[in-house]
Amino acid sequence: MDFGVQLGAVSPRLWGAVAEEADRLGFESVWIPEHLVLPVGAAGSPHEGSDHPPIPPDVPVFDAFGVLCHLAARTSRIRLGTCVYNIGLRHPFVTARAAATADVLSGGRLAFGVGAGWLRAEWEAAGLDFDRRGARMDEALAVCRRLWSEPVVEHHGEHFGFGPVAFEPKPVQRPGPALHIGGDGAAALRRAATVGTGWMPMNHTLDRLPRSLERLGELAERAGRTSPVEVTLPGARISRPEEVEAHARAGVTRLIVAPWARSREALDGLRRFAAEFLA
């Protein structure tokens, strides 16, 4: 089991210190949330249940790749992830350039978590069709993967179109940064099986995972895939070793944790968790 750290659960003022300490302690990765804009009056939540209120519009939101480049300079080993990046809200030129920059400056440590998005008001504020976000995401992913791997790219699709372009530098990771597909539905499973390094379910309990992983395996086999699909579970609440073992038996390969209650307790919480689970 790999353990990642959820930076979204701590004050941004401490992101650098938490990433440095997580790197020193042996955590595998750190992850930051991402939004382009938070409209006033937006409703809804990415998580199921009434205990997950909407995101307040005044929550500080930083450019994800700007933060990851900063953290790359302050760490040496730990992987740097987005959980998750709303890829359909940008032109793939913007996404591909930012991701390649972070991957190069980190020496190939980018874990690029991407999703179709859940906040309708955000898409409408950007002037985009929320109901077509899945198709836009698929096309954006296809264009980015070509920019990261091909010397010259030309594309004419439903959402994006351009003549021949070159794209340098290429990412350190080949044929591109590791893609972790966020989402719980059929489309997310398809993307994870075909183009993803891994799958990142957002609303799956342990009892729901086996059936979805069985479907994921079927899709991967149909696509001719031979490499395993990583399974990352954000927001994991772990307090006992047997809970880790239960997640591993269910097929989870990475848990993203935040072992503290308040930001000022984050560094000590990381140390306690590392002493118990990383040793």
Secondary structure, 3 states (H helix, E strand, C coil): CEEEEEHHHCCHHHHHHHHHHHHHHCCCEEEECCCCCCCCCCCCCCCCCCCCCCCCCCCCCCCHHHHHHHHHHHCCCCEEEECCEEHHHCCHHHHHHHHHHHHHHCCCCEEEEEECCCCHHHHHHCCCCHHHHHHHHHHHHHHHHHHHHCCEEEEECCCCEEEEEECCCCCCCCCCCEEEEECCCHHHHHHHHHCCCEEECCCCCCCCHHHHHHHHHHHHHHCCCCCCCEEEEEEECCCCHHHHHHHHHHCCCEEEECCCCCHHHHHHHHHHHHHHHHC
